[in-house]
Amino acid sequence: MARHLRTILVLLLLAGTAAAFVVTEELKLEPDPIARPRITPTFSPTCRCETQTAQITFRLRQPDRLSLTILDEGGQVVRTLLREASFGRGNHTFGWDGRNDSGEVVPQGSYRPRVELDKLDRAIEFPRRIRVDTTPAELEVTRLRPRVVSPDGDGRADELTIRYRSSEPVNALLLVGGRQEIKTALRRTGSIVWSPQGRRRGPYRLSVAAVDAAGNRSRPTQSYDVRIRYVDIAAEVIRARPRAGFSVRVSTDARRYSWRLGRRVGSARVRILRLRAPATPGRYPLVVEVHGRRDAALVVVRTP
């Protein structure tokens, strides 16, 4: 009799194990009630930008009543976004502004959303975290060259390069006179290349700011004064006696430039242009030119 009882017990255990295996396999085959979750990985609720709200998107396979909460790293609920609200099947998107139930901005850190399904009596915590970041990155300009840019297309000093490094990956912003002109890809170190084609000659003030992945924008760096120069004559007025020789500095990165004084024309390669004043007293324009860009000075010829 004892032997039969042991046999029956073994058979019951085997039957129970088989039933549990079947149930487990059926649960594996049953699709999750929530699919295709997409969650904002990081954001700043204080940035006043497009990323100041975290989005939580998922597909609901069957209609249900949902409760959606935000948990901190200790598993405590900091914000209840939904409480037993009815939704049909399909895609749904919800937003979290980074505040708790009291309306205060939560501390920096990682948070995770949790969905409770009333009909299925299930709670699902998404594995992906939401990082709240309210601190702008620290940005440093490590190099800026050249300070004089000559965008005339000759391959010499046509553009300016700014190298930078940051405390975290950022979009670096080039500000020209306070207005944004260039935005780089998200990276910790990199360079900004400014090619001011078609700009007027003269001084410009540049600075750099940074926007991190959460949307926090740093303060601009110090301003850097740079100058666009095509060809410059160092003097505005040159005084000389008739037929007397005079010299003037010409600033350009071109190998050769052309000049015109009255009816005389010529070209030069030197940076100190030496000419002879006209024989007749008067006022004569001196014009130098490089690739269609000009500068002029006035040569005043007077008798002693």
C-alpha positions in Angstrom: 0.0 0.0 0.0 2.8 2.4 0.9 4.5 1.7 -2.5 1.2 2.5 -4.3 0.9 5.8 -2.3 4.4 6.8 -3.3 3.6 6.1 -7.0 0.5 8.2 -6.8 2.4 11.1 -5.2 5.0 11.0 -7.9 2.4 11.0 -10.6 0.6 14.0 -9.0 3.9 15.9 -8.8 4.6 15.2 -12.4 1.1 16.3 -13.4 1.4 19.5 -11.4 4.8 20.3 -13.0 3.4 19.7 -16.5 0.4 22.0 -15.8 2.7 24.7 -14.5 4.9 24.4 -17.6 1.9 24.7 -19.9 0.7 27.8 -18.0 4.2 29.4 -18.2 4.4 28.7 -21.9 1.0 30.2 -22.5 2.0 33.3 -20.5 5.1 33.6 -22.7 3.0 33.4 -25.8 0.5 36.0 -24.5 1.6 39.5 -25.8 2.3 42.3 -23.4 -0.7 44.6 -22.9 1.6 47.6 -23.6 3.8 47.7 -26.7 6.3 50.1 -28.4 7.1 52.3 -25.4 9.0 55.5 -26.2 10.2 57.6 -23.3 12.2 60.8 -23.3 15.6 59.9 -21.9 16.6 63.3 -20.4 15.0 66.7 -20.1 15.0 69.9 -18.2 11.8 71.2 -16.7 13.4 74.7 -16.2 14.9 75.2 -19.7 12.0 77.1 -21.3 12.7 75.1 -24.5 11.1 72.3 -26.6 12.5 69.7 -24.2 11.1 71.0 -21.0 8.5 68.2 -20.9 9.2 64.4 -20.9 7.0 62.4 -23.2 5.8 58.9 -22.4 4.3 57.1 -25.4 3.1 53.5 -25.7 0.5 51.4 -27.5 -2.3 49.9 -25.5 -3.4 46.5 -27.0 -6.8 46.4 -25.4 -9.1 49.1 -23.8 -8.5 49.5 -20.1 -8.5 51.9 -17.2 -5.0 53.3 -16.6 -3.2 54.9 -13.7 0.2 56.5 -14.6 2.7 57.5 -11.9 6.3 58.6 -11.8 8.6 56.9 -9.3 11.9 58.2 -7.9 15.0 56.0 -7.5 13.7 54.7 -4.2 10.4 53.5 -5.7 8.3 56.3 -4.1 5.6 58.0 -6.2 6.4 61.6 -6.8 3.7 62.4 -9.3 0.4 60.9 -10.3 -0.4 61.7 -13.9 -3.5 59.6 -14.3 -5.8 57.8 -11.9 -8.1 55.1 -13.4 -8.7 56.9 -16.6 -10.3 55.0 -19.5 -8.4 54.6 -22.8 -9.1 52.6 -25.9 -6.6 50.5 -27.8 -4.0 52.3 -29.8 -1.1 54.7 -29.3 -1.2 57.2 -26.4 1.2 60.0 -25.4 1.4 61.6 -22.0 3.7 64.4 -20.7 5.4 65.0 -17.4 6.6 68.5 -16.6 9.2 67.4 -14.1 7.2 68.5 -11.1 5.8 66.5 -8.1 2.2 66.4 -6.9 2.9 69.7 -5.0 3.9 71.5 -8.1 7.6 71.7 -7.2 10.4 70.8 -9.6 11.8 67.5 -8.6 15.5 67.1 -7.7 17.9 66.1 -10.4 18.1 62.4 -10.8 16.6 59.3 -12.5 12.8 58.6 -12.5 10.7 55.9 -14.1 7.1 55.7 -15.1 4.7 53.0 -14.0 1.4 52.0 -15.6 -1.3 50.2 -13.7 -3.9 48.3 -15.7 -7.2 48.0 -13.8 -8.9 45.3 -15.8 -5.8 43.1 -16.1 -4.8 43.9 -12.5 -1.2 44.5 -13.6 1.4 47.1 -12.9 4.2 47.7 -15.5 7.3 49.6 -14.7 9.2 50.7 -17.8 12.9 49.7 -17.6 14.0 53.0 -19.3 14.6 55.8 -16.9 13.9 59.5 -17.3 16.8 61.7 -16.2 15.9 65.2 -14.9 18.8 67.6 -15.5 18.5 71.3 -14.6 22.2 72.2 -14.6 23.8 73.8 -17.8 27.1 72.4 -19.0 30.4 74.1 -18.5 32.0 75.2 -21.8 35.5 76.3 -22.5 37.0 77.7 -25.7 40.5 76.3 -26.1 41.5 77.9 -29.4 40.3 80.6 -31.7 42.2 81.3 -34.9 42.7 83.4 -36.9 41.6 86.7 -35.4 41.8 88.3 -38.9 39.7 86.5 -41.5 39.9 87.1 -45.3 37.1 85.2 -46.9 38.1 85.9 -50.5 38.3 82.3 -51.7 42.1 82.1 -52.1 42.5 79.4 -49.5 44.3 81.6 -47.0 42.6 82.7 -43.8 39.2 82.2 -45.5 37.6 80.9 -42.3 37.9 81.0 -38.6 38.0 77.9 -36.3 37.0 77.7 -32.7 37.9 74.7 -30.7 36.0 73.9 -27.5 35.5 71.4 -24.8 32.6 70.8 -22.4 31.7 69.0 -19.2 29.2 66.9 -21.1 28.0 66.4 -24.7 26.5 69.7 -26.0 25.3 71.5 -29.1 27.8 74.3 -29.3 26.3 77.6 -30.6 28.3 80.3 -32.4 26.9 83.8 -31.6 27.9 86.6 -33.9 27.0 90.0 -32.4 24.7 88.0 -29.9 22.8 86.2 -32.7 23.1 82.5 -33.2 24.6 81.5 -36.6 25.9 78.0 -36.2 24.8 75.0 -34.1 27.0 71.9 -33.9 26.1 68.2 -33.4 25.9 66.9 -29.8 29.5 66.2 -28.6 31.8 66.8 -25.7 34.7 68.3 -27.7 34.8 69.7 -31.2 35.2 72.7 -33.4 33.1 75.4 -35.0 34.1 76.7 -38.4 32.9 80.1 -39.4 33.1 81.0 -43.1 31.8 84.5 -43.4 31.5 84.6 -47.2 30.0 87.8 -48.5 30.4 89.7 -45.2 31.4 93.3 -45.1 34.8 94.0 -43.8 35.2 95.3 -40.3 35.2 94.2 -36.7 32.9 91.4 -35.4 32.3 90.1 -31.9 32.0 86.4 -31.4 31.0 84.2 -28.4 30.0 80.6 -27.8 27.2 79.1 -25.8 26.2 75.5 -25.2 22.9 73.5 -25.0 23.1 70.1 -23.4 20.9 67.1 -24.2 18.3 68.1 -21.7 17.9 71.6 -23.2 19.8 73.6 -20.6 21.6 76.6 -22.2 24.8 77.9 -20.7 25.8 81.5 -20.5 27.9 82.7 -23.5 31.6 82.7 -23.1 33.6 85.9 -23.1 33.4 87.9 -26.4 36.2 87.6 -28.9 36.9 90.4 -31.3 37.8 89.4 -34.8 38.1 91.3 -38.0 37.1 90.6 -41.6 39.7 92.0 -44.0 40.0 91.6 -47.7 42.5 94.4 -48.5 43.2 97.4 -46.3 45.2 100.6 -46.8 46.7 101.6 -43.4 46.1 105.4 -44.0 43.0 107.3 -45.0 44.8 110.4 -46.1 48.4 110.6 -47.5 50.1 114.0 -48.0 52.9 114.4 -50.4 54.7 117.0 -52.6 54.5 116.8 -56.4 56.6 114.0 -57.8 57.7 113.0 -54.3 57.9 109.4 -53.3 55.7 108.1 -50.5 54.9 104.7 -49.0 51.8 103.2 -47.4 51.2 99.8 -45.8 48.7 97.5 -47.5 47.2 94.6 -45.5 46.0 91.5 -47.3 46.7 87.8 -47.4 46.6 87.7 -51.2 49.9 87.0 -53.0 49.3 90.0 -55.4 47.0 93.0 -55.4 46.3 95.7 -58.0 46.5 99.5 -57.4 45.4 102.6 -59.1 46.6 106.2 -58.4 45.0 108.8 -60.6 45.5 107.4 -64.2 48.3 105.1 -63.2 47.7 101.5 -62.5 49.9 98.6 -61.5 50.2 95.5 -59.2 52.4 94.6 -56.3 53.3 91.8 -54.0 54.9 93.7 -51.2 53.1 94.9 -48.1 54.7 98.3 -48.2 53.5 100.0 -51.4 55.9 102.7 -52.6 54.7 105.2 -55.2 55.5 108.6 -56.6 53.0 111.4 -56.2 51.5 113.1 -59.3 53.3 116.1 -60.7 50.2 118.4 -60.5 48.9 119.4 -57.1 45.4 118.1 -56.2 43.5 115.3 -54.6 43.9 111.8 -56.0 42.3 108.5 -54.9 44.6 105.6 -54.3 42.6 102.3 -54.7 43.9 98.8 -54.0 41.9 95.7 -55.1 41.9 92.0 -54.5 39.3 89.7 -56.0 36.8 92.5 -56.5 37.2 93.8 -53.0 38.6 97.3 -52.7 39.9 99.9 -50.2 40.8 103.5 -50.9 42.8 106.4 -49.5 43.2 110.0 -50.5 46.5 111.3 -51.7 46.7 115.0 -51.3 49.5 116.6 -53.4 50.4 120.2 -52.4 53.3 122.4 -53.2 55.5 123.4 -50.4 
